Amino acid sequence: MNFYFAPMESITMYPLRNIHKDMFAGSVSKYYSPFVTAAKSKHFKNREKNDILPVHNTPFFEGNVSSLVVQIMSGNSETFLWAAKEIAQLGYKEINLNLGCPASTVVNRHKGAGLLADPDYLDSMLSEIFEAKENTPELKDIEISLKTRLGIADENEAGKLMEIYAKYPISELTVHARVKDDFYKNTPRLDAFCSSMKRYRECGGKAPICYNGNIFSKKDYEDTMDKFESNGITNEVSSMMLGRGILENPALARELTGGEVLTAPELKEYLTKLYAGYEEYIPEDRNVIFKLLEHWAFIHTHFANCDKYLKAIRKARSKGEYLAAVRNIFASCEFK
Ligand SMILES: Cc1cc2nc3c(=O)[nH]c(=O)nc-3n(C[C@H](O)[C@H](O)[C@H](O)COP(=O)(O)O)c2cc1C
């Protein structure tokens, strides 16, 4: 099983990706950028462009094979193809189309999971993309993968979607086993995921399949694998994408591949490096701390009875206050 680091808007930016790759090398085979928007104006936002510039992502270009996948948010083939060419020119080898974002600002513009509402339109968009890819020299060698949900409101929508995906030479199909209306709530729809994958194969879909949803621990992984086995799809799923689980436990992929569990000194080093990484491009202490708080929202689960100490981290307004509060939580709370 391969493990991938999921795209997470505003969180999995280049400092995090580089530091994670440096410290937990080998356990994650691909990282995804949060989506870059393929706007009608044919300009990337500065923040998004900055995040994918090769100069900020040098560890991912070693050996001339980029293990960083850039994700595009687009609602039509024209802007997708423009963005894909720009990204190909930067040296990336795989581009991923976002068909899963449930935010209403995205869905209402018929992007992200919004594209799942009109399968015929999605079919024509993919047809235009793959036809143009064949006829565009800059795009010939680039791989295009999809990250989708099972539908908008009902998992039975997935059958039709799988018939469509099976028609195109996508390089990988990642499925977040929820529908748009689930957002990130409830448990993933594992039975629907399994039957959809069978449908995808029945329709001739050949792409490797990546599962995504609620893998936080070895137990979650094993339970999910059991489910795949009882549904006869174990051999069909070659990778798992980890999102909130790997933010909570940066060593999760290592643990799932039989390696050591996360240690407190490792987590401390990771947080110290993240602070330094964010400090390089975020001007004020306060804003660096806000960025780190996005991580603490996941990481605090490692500390028992930590409310008081966590509050001090949240209240920190200077680097000194923040570092002292972090030292305190490590010194005072049991690490689990
Ligand atoms: C804050 C946040 C931001 C996200 N941003 C993106 C994104 O930019 N692109 C994307 O495809 N998915 C995005 N996702 C979805 C995750 O990649 C992943 O599919 C989801 O969290 C389910 O996986 P998990 O249960 O392992 O977290 C985001 C999720 C969260 C919670």
The ligand as an SDF file (V2000), in Angstrom:
LIG
                    3D

 31 33  0  0  0  0  0  0  0  0999 V2000
   -9.1520   22.2730    6.0910 C   0  0  0  0  0  0  0  0  0  0  0  0
   -9.2460   21.3350    4.9210 C   0  0  0  0  0  0  0  0  0  0  0  0
   -8.7810   21.7480    3.6760 C   0  0  0  0  0  0  0  0  0  0  0  0
   -8.8850   20.8830    2.5710 C   0  0  0  0  0  0  0  0  0  0  0  0
   -8.4030   21.2970    1.3430 N   0  0  0  0  0  0  0  0  0  0  0  0
   -8.4790   20.4400    0.2780 C   0  0  0  0  0  0  0  0  0  0  0  0
   -7.9500   20.7910   -1.0040 C   0  0  0  0  0  0  0  0  0  0  0  0
   -7.3820   21.8740   -1.2290 O   0  0  0  0  0  0  0  0  0  0  0  0
   -8.0910   19.8900   -2.0130 N   0  0  0  0  0  0  0  0  0  0  0  0
   -8.6920   18.6560   -1.8130 C   0  0  0  0  0  0  0  0  0  0  0  0
   -8.7930   17.8560   -2.7530 O   0  0  0  0  0  0  0  0  0  0  0  0
   -9.1660   18.2950   -0.6160 N   0  0  0  0  0  0  0  0  0  0  0  0
   -9.0680   19.1370    0.4210 C   0  0  0  0  0  0  0  0  0  0  0  0
   -9.5120   18.7380    1.6430 N   0  0  0  0  0  0  0  0  0  0  0  0
  -10.0000   17.3460    1.8160 C   0  0  0  0  0  0  0  0  0  0  0  0
   -8.8360   16.4270    2.2350 C   0  0  0  0  0  0  0  0  0  0  0  0
   -7.8570   16.3650    1.2370 O   0  0  0  0  0  0  0  0  0  0  0  0
   -9.3610   14.9980    2.4850 C   0  0  0  0  0  0  0  0  0  0  0  0
   -9.9800   14.5420    1.3180 O   0  0  0  0  0  0  0  0  0  0  0  0
  -10.3780   14.9640    3.6360 C   0  0  0  0  0  0  0  0  0  0  0  0
   -9.8870   15.6610    4.7670 O   0  0  0  0  0  0  0  0  0  0  0  0
  -10.7060   13.5160    4.0160 C   0  0  0  0  0  0  0  0  0  0  0  0
   -9.5430   12.8130    4.3780 O   0  0  0  0  0  0  0  0  0  0  0  0
   -9.1550   12.5650    5.9290 P   0  0  0  0  0  0  0  0  0  0  0  0
  -10.3560   11.9210    6.5730 O   0  0  0  0  0  0  0  0  0  0  0  0
   -7.9450   11.6790    5.8530 O   0  0  0  0  0  0  0  0  0  0  0  0
   -8.8930   13.9130    6.5230 O   0  0  0  0  0  0  0  0  0  0  0  0
   -9.4490   19.5880    2.7380 C   0  0  0  0  0  0  0  0  0  0  0  0
   -9.9150   19.1900    4.0040 C   0  0  0  0  0  0  0  0  0  0  0  0
   -9.8260   20.0470    5.0830 C   0  0  0  0  0  0  0  0  0  0  0  0
  -10.3610   19.5670    6.4190 C   0  0  0  0  0  0  0  0  0  0  0  0
  1  2  1  0
  2  3  1  0
  2 30  2  0
  3  4  2  0
  4  5  1  0
  4 28  1  0
  5  6  2  0
  6  7  1  0
  6 13  1  0
  7  8  2  0
  7  9  1  0
  9 10  1  0
 10 11  2  0
 10 12  1  0
 12 13  2  0
 13 14  1  0
 14 15  1  0
 14 28  1  0
 15 16  1  0
 16 17  1  0
 16 18  1  0
 18 19  1  0
 18 20  1  0
 20 21  1  0
 20 22  1  0
 22 23  1  0
 23 24  1  0
 24 25  2  0
 24 26  1  0
 24 27  1  0
 28 29  2  0
 29 30  1  0
 30 31  1  0
M  END
$$$$
